[in-house]
Amino acid sequence: MSELKTGDLAPDFNMPTDGGGTVELSALKGKTVVLYFYPKDDTPGCTTEAIDFSTAKADFDSAGAVVIGVSKDTVAKHDKFKAKHDLSVILGSDEDSGVCEAYGVWVLKKMYGREYLGIERATFLIGPDGTLREIWRKVKVKGHVEAVLEAVKTVAA
């Protein structure tokens, strides 16, 4: 499968979310969607990223964007993670990694000389027409949310 690039149609998805809901990309047509993938609930980088996105949620809302964080954690873990850190973004549960694979973020990683499959921290900005407007791979958390918000504003303009 070739890697997604800007201008491509974003792969549709339908997955369970925190709070017993579901989120489906096709149901969000006409809205700007920020889809960010992160490795695991309650780890330092992932927690910082989720808090940063939650802190900026009002700004994303006023720019007409929906923010969805995705990991392979269960809905129950997402609920605990949200409650513990007072998060306000939607958290999608991709336990079978189908969405991660569709977006090309289920990758071979290396840590301490060991190779394993895991989620690459990446963010996809999906325009109201369902096309990928911007893609950030191997995201560094610091300053990332601000960069995404700037890009969202250009889509909304």
N, C-alpha and C positions, 0 to 999 in steps of 0.2 A: 504494500500500500504506500502510495507516495505521501510525503509530508504535506500537511495543510499549509497553504500560504494565503496572504491577504488577497481578497477578491473571490476566493473559493466560497461556495455555499457551506455554511456551518452544518455539521452533521446533527440531525435531529436527535433528541433524547427525551426520555421520560423516566424519571427516577423518584424514589421515595425521598422525602425530606424530613427534617426535624419537625416535631410537633404532629407527626402522623399525616402530613400532607404529601403532595406529589408536585413535581415541576416538569413541564413539558415545553421544549423550545418552540414548537409550532404554535402553542397557545400564547406565546409572548410576541408574536409577529406584530410589527408596528412599534415595538419598544426597542431601545438599545439594551443589550445584555452584556454584563461583565461576568464571564465564566472563569473563575480561577480554581486551579487544581493545586492541592497541597498534600504532602505525604501523610500526616497523621494528626488527629485531634490531640490537643494538650501537650504538644512538644514546643520548645521555646520559639522557634521561627514561625511555626504555624499559628501559635497563639498570638504572637505579635502581629502577624499579617491579618488574622481575623479581627483583632481588636482595632487595627488601623482602618480596615474596611468598614467596621461597625461605627467607628468614630466619624467617618466621612459619609455615612449613609444618607444623611439629610442633603448633602451636596450632590450625591449621586441621584437621589430622588428628584431634586429640583432640576437636574439636567436630564431627567426622564429615563434614567438607567436603572435596571434591576441587577443587583449583585448576587451571584450564586457561588458559594464555595463548594468544591467537590473533593471528597476523599473516599477511600474504601471502608471507612468506619461505618458501623451500624447506626441506624436511626437512634437507638438508645444512647450510644456514645455521643452522637451529635447533640442530643437533648441535654446530657450532662455537661458537655463542653460549653454549650450556649448559656446554660444557667450559671455555671461557675464563673464565666467571664463576662456575663451580661451582653452577649453578642446579639446584634440585630439583623445580620444578613441571613439569607436562606442558606441552609447547609444540605446539599444533596448527598445521598448515600449510594455509592457505586460499588457495591460489594462484589459483583461479578466482573468488575473492571471493563465492562462493555463501552461505557462512555469514555473512560480513560484511553482505551485502545482506539476508539473512533477519532479522538483528538491527538493521538500519537504521543501521549504523555506517560504511558505504561512502558518504562524503559529499563534497560540493564544499567544498574548503578554499581559503583565501587566504593567500599568503605573499609579501611584497614586491610586492604589487599583482598577482601572478599567481594565476590560479585553476587548480585541479587536483583530481582525485579522489583521496581518500586515506582512511585509516582514522581515525575519530574515537576518541580514547582514551575507552573506556567500559567499565563493569563491570556484569554482570548476575548477580544472586543468584537461583539457581533452587532452589526447595524440593524436598523428597523426592518430592512429588506431581507434579513437572514444571511447576509454575506459577512465574511470575516474582514474587519476593517483594520485590525492591528493584532499582532501576536507577540507576546513576550515569553521567551523560553529561558530556562535556568535563572529564574527570577532571584534577585537579591532583595530581601524584604525592605530594607531601609530606603525610604523615598519612593517605593514602588506605587503605593496607592495614589500619591500625588501625581505621578506620571500617567497613571491610568485615568484619573479624573480629568486631567488636561486633554487627553485624547478623546474622552467621552464628550467633552464640551465641543470639540471640533466636529464630531458626528452630529451632535444636536443642532449645531449652528446652521 
